[in-house]
């Protein structure tokens, strides 16, 4: 399953935010979107998710323009994983994952044994099945992020959008989440994630898509396109890049 963005443009009133953005994302690939605050990353994600539909250009999944798809149909093709989630109630991990099945259940219905089995399969796939009856709010940040990934997986979508999935996580939990993205890639998922950390792109991504002022200024294999000049252009910071490491000067 593939995502194709072609000549995408979007403006808030008269202020252009995205201009001529084009890229593809294929199954079995992790692509990291890198850029400073305000570069257009969040707007790009909202367009791809169908939340902003007054865009120019096209966004297609397997050749189908997403504007032509119902929200229910789109939710079976692409799933969103936020950087954090704080429910108002003490939901269990299993209940949090079952929420991802809402589009598959009638308005007056409730999850049955089939849905619960699917939710447990998603948790087991991420090696957190033992947490099923734990309170979501009592988990570590990394564990919570894995639960949100499991919630996305039960949508049965094969394209995953991860919005700064390691924000506010410690080093160990960052690795836990990003290595999980790599595992999902190996299972045939297509993963598009945004990050402010170029080193994460070097270590965990197959592709790096750099955005500046609403334009793509670099797109390719991270080790090929990530340079000191690119970091200077994106963040105004002088760095030295060595194997798998970005060091400020």
C-alpha positions in Angstrom: 0.0 0.0 0.0 1.4 3.4 -1.0 0.8 7.0 -0.2 1.5 9.6 -2.8 1.5 13.4 -2.2 1.8 15.5 -5.4 2.2 19.3 -5.7 0.4 19.8 -2.4 -0.3 23.3 -1.4 -2.3 24.8 1.5 -2.9 28.2 2.8 -4.5 29.6 6.0 -6.5 32.6 4.6 -3.8 34.3 2.4 -0.8 32.8 4.2 0.8 29.9 2.2 1.9 27.1 4.5 2.7 24.3 2.0 3.8 24.9 -1.5 4.5 22.2 -4.2 5.1 19.4 -1.7 5.6 16.0 -3.4 6.7 12.6 -2.1 5.7 9.0 -1.9 5.7 6.5 0.9 5.7 2.7 0.3 4.9 -0.3 2.4 7.9 -1.4 4.4 9.3 2.1 4.8 9.9 4.5 7.6 10.2 8.1 6.5 11.1 10.9 9.0 9.8 14.4 8.4 12.3 16.9 9.7 11.8 20.7 10.1 11.7 23.6 12.5 8.5 24.7 14.2 6.2 26.4 11.7 7.8 24.7 8.7 4.5 23.0 7.8 4.9 19.5 9.2 1.7 19.6 11.3 -0.3 21.0 8.4 1.1 18.3 6.1 -0.1 15.7 8.5 -3.6 17.2 8.8 -3.9 17.3 5.1 -2.9 13.6 4.7 -5.3 12.6 7.5 -8.2 14.4 5.7 -8.6 17.0 8.5 -7.8 19.8 6.1 -9.4 19.2 2.6 -9.2 22.6 1.0 -5.7 21.9 -0.4 -4.3 22.1 -3.9 -2.6 19.1 -5.6 -3.5 15.6 -4.7 -3.1 13.1 -1.9 -3.7 9.5 -2.9 -3.6 6.1 -1.3 -3.2 3.3 -3.9 -4.3 5.8 -6.5 -7.5 6.9 -4.7 -7.8 10.6 -3.9 -8.5 10.8 -0.1 -11.1 13.6 -0.7 -13.2 10.9 -2.4 -13.1 8.6 0.7 -15.5 8.7 3.6 -14.0 9.2 7.1 -14.8 5.6 7.9 -13.1 4.3 4.8 -10.1 6.6 5.3 -9.7 5.3 8.9 -9.2 1.8 7.4 -6.3 3.0 5.3 -4.4 5.4 7.5 -4.1 5.7 11.3 -2.8 8.6 13.4 -0.6 8.2 16.5 -0.4 11.4 18.6 2.6 12.3 20.7 0.6 12.0 23.9 -2.9 11.3 25.2 -4.4 12.0 28.6 -7.9 10.5 29.0 -10.2 12.0 31.5 -11.0 8.6 33.0 -8.9 5.7 34.3 -9.3 3.5 31.2 -7.5 0.2 31.1 -4.9 -0.4 28.4 -7.3 -2.9 26.7 -10.1 -0.3 26.7 -7.8 2.3 25.2 -6.9 -0.1 22.3 -10.6 -1.0 21.8 -11.3 2.7 21.1 -9.4 2.3 17.9 -12.3 0.0 16.7 -15.0 2.7 17.0 -15.4 3.0 13.2 -16.0 -0.8 13.0 -18.8 -0.9 15.7 -22.3 0.4 15.4 -23.3 3.6 17.3 -25.2 1.6 19.9 -23.0 -1.4 19.9 -20.1 -2.5 22.1 -17.0 -4.5 21.5 -17.5 -8.2 21.5 -15.1 -11.1 21.9 -13.8 -10.8 18.3 -12.8 -7.2 18.9 -11.2 -8.0 22.3 -9.2 -10.8 20.7 -8.0 -8.4 17.9 -7.0 -5.8 20.6 -5.1 -8.4 22.5 -3.3 -9.5 19.3 -2.2 -5.9 18.7 -0.9 -5.7 22.3 0.9 -9.0 22.0 2.5 -7.9 18.7 4.1 -5.0 20.6 5.0 -7.3 23.5 2.7 -5.4 26.0 -0.1 -8.0 26.3 0.7 -8.3 30.0 -0.4 -4.6 30.5 -3.9 -5.2 29.2 -5.7 -4.7 32.6 -3.3 -1.9 33.8 -4.5 1.7 34.0 -3.3 3.6 31.0 -2.4 6.6 33.2 -0.1 4.5 35.3 2.2 3.5 32.5 5.5 5.0 31.6 5.6 7.4 28.6 7.1 4.8 26.3 4.5 2.2 27.3 1.7 4.7 26.7 3.0 5.4 23.3 3.1 1.7 22.5 -0.6 1.5 23.6 -1.4 4.3 21.2 0.4 2.4 18.4 -1.7 -0.7 19.3 -4.9 1.4 19.1 -3.9 2.5 15.6 -3.1 -1.1 14.6 -6.6 -2.3 15.4 -7.9 0.1 12.8 -6.4 -2.3 10.3 -4.8 0.6 8.5 -1.4 -0.1 6.9 -0.2 3.5 6.8 0.7 5.0 10.2 1.3 8.7 10.9 3.3 9.3 14.1 3.4 12.9 15.2 6.6 13.5 17.2 6.2 10.1 18.9 9.2 10.6 21.2 8.4 14.1 22.5 9.0 14.2 26.2 10.3 10.7 26.4 13.6 9.7 28.0 16.3 8.0 25.9 15.3 4.5 26.7 11.6 5.1 25.8 12.6 6.9 22.6 14.5 3.8 21.5 11.5 1.6 22.5 9.1 3.6 20.4 11.3 4.1 17.3 12.5 0.5 17.3 8.8 -0.5 17.3 8.4 1.7 14.2 11.1 -0.3 12.6 9.5 -3.6 13.6 6.2 -2.4 12.0 8.1 -1.5 8.8 9.3 -5.1 8.7 5.7 -6.3 9.0 4.9 -4.3 5.9 3.5 -1.1 7.4 4.3 2.3 5.9 5.4 4.7 8.7 5.6 8.5 8.4 6.8 10.2 11.5 7.8 13.8 12.4 10.7 14.6 14.6 12.9 17.5 15.6 15.9 15.2 16.2 18.0 14.6 13.0 19.9 11.9 14.8 16.7 9.8 15.0 16.4 10.0 11.3 19.9 8.7 10.9 19.4 5.8 13.2 15.8 4.7 12.6 14.5 6.0 9.2 14.9 4.8 5.7 14.0 8.2 4.2 14.5 11.7 5.4 12.1 14.4 4.2 13.2 17.9 5.2 10.7 20.8 5.1 11.6 24.5 5.2 9.1 27.3 4.7 6.5 24.9 3.3 8.8 23.4 0.7 10.7 20.1 0.6 14.3 21.0 0.6 15.8 17.5 0.9 14.4 14.0 0.3 16.4 10.8 0.3 18.4 8.3 2.3 19.3 10.0 5.7 23.0 9.3 5.4 23.0 10.8 1.9 21.0 13.9 2.4 21.6 14.9 6.0 24.5 17.4 6.1 25.8 20.2 8.3 24.5 22.6 5.6 21.0 21.2 5.8 20.9 21.5 9.6 22.2 25.0 9.3 19.5 25.8 6.8 16.7 24.3 8.9 17.7 25.4 12.4 20.4 28.0 12.0 22.7 25.7 14.0 26.3 24.8 13.2 26.9 21.1 13.7 29.4 18.3 12.9 27.9 15.1 11.5 29.7 11.8 12.1 28.5 8.2 11.7 25.0 8.1 13.4 25.7 11.3 15.4 24.9 15.1 15.0 27.0 17.2 17.3 26.4 21.0 17.8 29.6 23.1 17.4 
